[in-house]
Amino acid sequence: MASGVKVFIETHGCQMNVSDSERVASKLASDGFEIIKNAENADVVLINTCSIREKASHKVFTRVGELNHAKQKPFIGVMGCVAQLEGSTIFERSSDIKLVAGTGALERVPALLKSSFHNNQKGLDLGAGGEETWETDFSYRHSPSVAYIPIIEGCNKFCTYCIVPFSRGRERSRSAQSVIDEILRCKEQGVKEVCLIGQNVNSYRPLNEEGLESIKGATPFSKLLRAVAATSVERVKFTTSYPRDFHDDIVSAIEENDNLCEWIHLPVQSGSDRILKGMKRGYTIDFYKRLVDRIRMSKRNFSLTTDIIVGFPDESDNDFLGTVDLVKYCEYESAYIFKYSSRHGTPASK
C-alpha cells in the first residue's frame, strides 16, 4: 500500500526533533514509503513541530497554508510537540491537515499514515511511546559524519514558563548499553561526531546499570560519558545541561578523555535570583557562578554557551541588569537570547 508514495519530512525546532524525523523516515522507508528531499514532488508532507515558543507554533499553520497553495497539493500531517499539545483541535484549525501524531507515536506513524492516506480520512495518535522507540536504524541521518543520539526524553522540572513537560512528558532514560551499541554502529558507518541529546541530559537515570557496571563516576550521566568515550569515536558532545543537576564529575570526565569535546551548554535563563525563583529554576546565581568557576578552572579550554529569557513576567530593570552582569562574568562564547513567550497552560502565562 505504501509503495510509490513519496514522503517529505520537514523539521522545525531542536536536535531532538531532527532525531525524531530521522527515526520516522527510517521507519517509513522500511514500510515501503519513498523518502524524498523536497516538498514540491511529495504526495505526503509531514511537518515535525516545535512548541517551545508561540511563534514556532504559529509557523506550522503558516506553512500548512503555503503547502495548500502549492501546484501539487500534498496530503499534510503534523507530528511532534504541537501535535501532542493541540491534538484533535488541529483539525479544527486547519481542514487541510489530515494526520496528527504526538511525540510518543513515532513507531506508529507508518501504520497511521497508511490508514489515513489510503482511506482519505483523518488519523490521530497521541498515545505514549515505549522503550522500543529508541531502537532505530538511522538510515536517514541528517549528516553522514554527525549523529544525534537521544539518551533521555521528557522533563520533570516544570519551570513555570516551559511547555516541554506537557509536550514531551516525564523523564525516561534509554539503557546505556543501547546507547553504546548505537554509537559503535555509527562509528562503523563512518560517523565522526556523536551528540548525546535530551531535554536534560544531566538527569539521565537508566532503569539498570547494564553497560555501566565497571565504569567509574559520580552520576549515571558522567559514567555514560566515560563509557561513550571508551568507544573511541572521534568527537562526543552533549546537550542540554540543567544547572541544578550539573555535577563536577561531568567536567572531570571531559578532562580525562580527549574525545569528549570541551563545550558545555548551560542555560541560565536569568541573572536575577528573584526571577529564577519565579521561573522555578531551583538554583541561585551564586550556585551557577560556582559551576562556571569550576568549568573555567579546568585544564581544558572550555567553550561555555547559554540560553537567556528577557522580559519574564515582573522582570524589572534591575533584574535585567543582573543578567547583563552575569553575561560579563561568564564570558559566554555564544548565547541563545529570547524574549519571553507565553505558553498557554504554564504558570507564568497567568
C-alpha distance (Angstrom), angle and dihedral (degrees) to the residues before:
residue distance angle dihedral
M1 . . .
A2 3.83 . .
S3 3.81 96.1 .
G4 3.79 112.0 120.9
V5 3.82 95.2 7.2
K6 3.81 107.3 132.7
V7 3.81 116.1 -144.0
F8 3.80 128.7 -169.1
I9 3.82 118.6 -168.3
E10 3.80 115.5 -156.5
T11 3.80 114.3 -163.4
H12 3.80 126.5 -153.0
G13 3.81 124.9 -178.1
C14 3.78 137.2 8.2
Q15 3.80 137.6 5.9
M16 3.80 89.7 -93.2
N17 3.80 88.9 61.0
V18 3.80 90.1 49.7
S19 3.79 88.8 51.9
D20 3.82 91.3 47.3
S21 3.81 91.0 51.5
E22 3.80 90.4 50.6
R23 3.79 90.7 52.7
V24 3.80 93.7 47.3
A25 3.83 91.4 47.9
S26 3.79 90.0 51.6
K27 3.81 92.1 49.5
L28 3.80 93.0 47.1
A29 3.80 92.4 48.9
S30 3.79 91.9 50.9
D31 3.82 87.9 53.1
G32 3.80 92.7 54.3
F33 3.79 103.1 -94.9
E34 3.82 117.4 134.0
I35 3.81 112.9 -125.7
I36 3.81 112.2 -148.1
K37 3.81 133.1 -175.1
N38 3.80 102.8 -127.4
A39 3.78 137.7 48.9
E40 3.81 96.1 -137.8
N41 3.82 95.3 77.6
A42 3.81 98.0 32.6
D43 3.77 126.2 120.4
V44 3.81 88.0 -164.1
V45 3.80 130.1 30.0
L46 3.79 116.8 -166.8
I47 3.81 114.5 -167.1
N48 3.81 112.9 -155.1
T49 3.78 103.6 -153.8
C50 3.80 141.8 -148.8
S51 3.81 124.4 -152.1
I52 3.80 101.8 178.3
R53 3.82 90.7 113.1
E54 3.78 132.2 24.2
K55 3.82 93.0 -119.1
A56 3.82 90.9 54.7
S57 3.79 89.7 54.6
H58 3.81 93.4 48.4
K59 3.81 90.7 51.3
V60 3.79 89.4 67.5
F61 3.79 94.3 63.5
T62 3.80 91.9 42.3
R63 3.79 87.8 54.9
V64 3.81 92.0 48.4
G65 3.80 88.7 54.9
E66 3.80 90.7 52.3
L67 3.80 91.9 50.3
N68 3.79 90.8 48.2
H69 3.81 89.7 60.2
A70 3.80 94.8 47.7
K71 3.79 119.8 119.6
Q72 3.80 89.9 -113.9
K73 3.80 105.7 38.4
P74 3.83 107.7 -146.6
F75 3.77 132.5 -151.9
I76 3.84 102.4 -98.6
G77 3.79 127.8 -146.6
V78 3.81 131.4 177.4
M79 3.80 121.6 -146.9
G80 3.79 135.5 174.6
C81 3.78 134.5 28.1
V82 3.81 100.6 -12.4
A83 3.80 88.7 48.0
Q84 3.81 91.6 50.7
L85 3.80 94.2 48.2
E86 3.79 100.5 41.7
G87 3.79 100.5 32.8
S88 3.79 117.4 170.5
T89 3.83 92.1 -2.8
I90 3.83 86.1 78.1
F91 3.80 88.0 71.9
E92 3.81 88.4 56.1
R93 3.80 92.3 50.1
S94 3.80 93.1 50.3
S95 3.79 127.4 17.5
D96 3.82 87.8 -165.3
I97 3.81 92.3 70.4
K98 3.79 111.4 88.9
L99 3.81 103.3 171.1
V100 3.82 133.4 44.0
A101 3.82 119.9 -175.2
G102 3.81 121.9 176.4
T103 3.79 129.4 -143.7
G104 3.80 93.2 -88.0
A105 3.81 95.3 50.7
L106 3.81 100.7 74.7
E107 3.79 95.0 114.2
R108 3.79 91.6 49.2
V109 3.81 99.9 48.3
P110 3.85 94.5 96.9
A111 3.82 93.1 54.3
L112 3.81 91.8 42.1
L113 3.81 91.6 49.8
K114 3.81 93.7 47.1
S115 3.78 91.7 53.3
S116 3.79 96.3 41.5
F117 3.82 98.2 41.8
H118 3.79 99.0 44.0
N119 3.79 95.3 41.8
N120 3.82 92.3 41.3
Q121 3.78 91.6 -130.7
K122 3.78 136.0 125.1
G123 3.80 117.2 -86.8
L124 3.81 124.5 -157.5
D125 3.82 130.7 -179.5
L126 3.81 121.5 164.3
G127 3.79 95.5 154.5
A128 3.77 126.1 133.5
G129 3.77 124.3 -91.4
G130 3.79 127.3 -128.7
E131 3.79 140.5 -147.8
E132 3.79 88.5 -80.4
T133 3.82 91.9 70.9
W134 3.82 90.0 74.6
E135 3.79 94.8 59.4
T136 3.77 107.7 80.5
D137 3.77 136.1 137.1
F138 3.79 102.8 -124.1
S139 3.80 95.0 -144.7
Y140 3.79 89.7 148.7
R141 3.80 102.6 48.8
H142 3.79 117.2 161.5
S143 3.82 90.0 -122.7
P144 3.81 135.8 25.7
S145 3.81 91.3 -141.1
V146 3.83 104.9 35.7
A147 3.81 125.8 56.8
Y148 3.80 129.1 -171.5
I149 3.81 109.2 -144.4
P150 3.83 114.9 -166.6
I151 3.82 112.2 -144.9
I152 3.80 101.5 167.2
E153 3.77 135.0 16.2
G154 3.79 131.7 -162.9
C155 3.79 131.8 21.9
N156 3.81 135.5 -111.3
K157 3.79 97.2 -169.1
F158 3.84 101.7 88.4
C159 3.80 97.4 -159.7
T160 3.79 104.3 -164.0
Y161 3.82 95.2 -115.5
C162 3.79 98.2 43.5
I163 3.80 129.8 98.9
V164 3.84 96.0 -174.6
P165 3.85 97.7 97.5
F166 3.81 87.2 56.4
S167 3.81 96.5 44.3
R168 3.82 98.5 38.7
G169 3.79 101.5 26.2
R170 3.80 129.4 -144.0
E171 3.78 123.6 -20.8
R172 3.78 117.4 -81.3
S173 3.79 122.6 173.1
R174 3.76 129.4 -146.9
S175 3.80 119.5 -127.1
A176 3.80 114.2 -92.6
Q177 3.78 91.9 -130.8
S178 3.81 92.9 57.2
V179 3.83 90.0 49.1
I180 3.80 91.5 51.5
D181 3.81 92.9 44.5
E182 3.81 91.5 52.1
I183 3.79 92.6 48.4
L184 3.81 90.1 51.7
R185 3.82 89.4 52.0
C186 3.80 90.1 48.9
K187 3.80 90.3 50.6
E188 3.82 90.5 52.1
Q189 3.81 88.5 52.6
G190 3.81 92.2 54.7
V191 3.79 100.7 -97.6
K192 3.82 110.0 157.3
E193 3.80 100.7 -174.9
V194 3.79 132.9 35.7
C195 3.79 125.2 -169.4
L196 3.80 117.2 -158.3
I197 3.79 106.3 -144.2
G198 3.79 139.4 -168.2
Q199 3.78 140.2 129.0
N200 3.82 86.3 -97.5
V201 3.80 114.7 6.1
N202 3.83 92.1 -179.2
S203 3.81 88.8 67.2
Y204 3.81 91.6 60.8
R205 3.82 106.7 144.0
P206 3.84 115.7 162.2
L207 3.79 118.7 -162.1
N208 3.81 91.1 -115.3
E209 3.79 138.7 14.7
E210 3.82 96.3 -115.1
G211 3.79 106.6 146.5
L212 3.81 93.1 16.9
E213 3.83 101.1 62.7
S214 3.79 95.7 108.8
I215 3.80 97.9 31.7
K216 3.80 119.4 105.9
G217 3.79 120.4 -136.0
A218 3.79 145.0 120.6
T219 3.83 95.6 -119.4
P220 3.80 135.4 25.3
F221 3.80 89.5 -110.4
S222 3.81 95.4 52.6
K223 3.82 87.5 47.4
L224 3.80 89.9 51.3
L225 3.82 90.7 50.7
R226 3.80 90.2 55.5
A227 3.81 91.7 45.9
V228 3.81 91.6 50.9
A229 3.81 91.0 46.5
A230 3.81 88.0 54.8
T231 3.83 90.0 62.9
S232 3.84 85.6 71.2
V233 3.80 92.9 -133.9
E234 3.82 104.4 162.4
R235 3.81 100.9 -116.9
V236 3.81 133.0 17.1
K237 3.80 125.7 -171.7
F238 3.80 133.0 168.5
T239 3.79 138.1 -161.2
T240 3.00 146.3 -141.1
S241 3.80 116.0 24.0
Y242 3.79 121.9 -173.3
P243 3.84 109.5 -145.6
R244 3.82 95.0 -138.8
D245 3.82 90.7 60.2
F246 3.80 97.7 38.1
H247 3.81 110.5 121.0
D248 3.81 127.7 -161.8
D249 3.80 88.4 -125.9
I250 3.81 89.4 70.3
V251 3.80 88.0 65.1
S252 3.80 90.2 44.6
A253 3.82 91.0 53.4
I254 3.81 90.7 52.2
E255 3.80 91.2 47.5
E256 3.82 90.0 53.8
N257 3.81 96.7 50.2
D258 3.79 124.3 52.3
N259 3.81 92.8 -160.1
L260 3.82 91.4 61.2
C261 3.80 101.0 89.6
E262 3.79 119.0 -122.7
W263 3.81 94.3 -122.2
I264 3.80 126.5 111.1
H265 3.78 124.3 -177.7
L266 3.81 105.9 -157.7
P267 3.82 112.6 172.9
V268 3.80 111.1 -148.4
Q269 3.86 97.7 172.9
S270 3.84 94.1 -167.2
G271 3.80 140.9 19.5
S272 3.81 92.8 -144.5
D273 3.81 123.3 90.7
R274 3.79 89.2 -152.9
I275 3.79 92.8 55.2
L276 3.80 92.9 42.2
K277 3.81 87.9 55.6
G278 3.80 89.9 49.8
M279 3.79 88.9 49.9
K280 3.85 89.4 49.7
R281 3.80 90.6 -129.9
G282 3.81 94.0 151.2
Y283 3.81 99.8 -135.3
T284 3.80 139.5 77.9
I285 3.78 130.8 -128.2
D286 3.81 89.6 -109.1
F287 3.83 89.7 55.7
Y288 3.81 91.0 48.0
K289 3.81 92.2 49.0
R290 3.81 90.3 53.2
L291 3.81 88.9 55.7
V292 3.79 90.1 50.1
D293 3.82 91.0 47.8
R294 3.82 90.2 53.5
I295 3.80 90.8 50.3
R296 3.82 92.8 46.8
M297 3.82 92.3 49.0
S298 3.79 91.2 57.6
K299 3.78 120.3 116.2
R300 3.82 86.3 -125.5
N301 3.79 120.6 75.7
F302 3.80 101.9 -118.6
S303 3.79 126.3 -159.1
L304 3.81 107.5 -140.7
T305 3.80 121.1 -160.7
T306 3.79 133.0 174.2
D307 3.82 150.3 -179.6
I308 3.80 122.6 -117.4
I309 3.81 131.6 -170.6
V310 3.81 117.2 -156.0
G311 3.79 121.8 -163.8
F312 3.80 100.4 26.1
P313 3.84 109.1 172.2
D314 3.82 111.9 -71.8
E315 3.82 93.7 8.6
S316 3.81 109.5 156.1
D317 3.80 130.6 -155.8
N318 3.82 88.5 -101.8
D319 3.82 91.1 52.3
F320 3.79 89.5 51.4
L321 3.81 92.5 47.9
G322 3.81 87.7 52.0
T323 3.81 87.6 59.9
V324 3.81 90.3 49.0
D325 3.83 89.4 52.3
L326 3.80 91.7 48.8
V327 3.81 91.8 51.5
K328 3.80 88.9 53.2
Y329 3.80 90.8 49.0
C330 3.81 95.7 48.2
E331 3.82 97.4 41.8
Y332 3.80 93.1 -151.4
E333 3.78 119.7 -156.3
S334 3.81 88.1 -138.1
A335 3.79 140.7 -17.4
Y336 3.79 136.8 -154.1
I337 3.80 102.3 -135.5
F338 3.81 120.4 -169.6
K339 3.76 137.1 173.5
Y340 3.79 112.1 -120.8
S341 3.81 112.7 -85.4
S342 3.79 117.8 -160.3
R343 3.81 112.8 -131.3
H344 3.78 115.8 -161.5
G345 3.80 112.8 -116.0
T346 3.81 96.9 26.4
P347 3.85 119.9 112.8
A348 3.82 92.7 -120.5
S349 3.82 90.9 58.5
K350 3.80 88.1 68.2
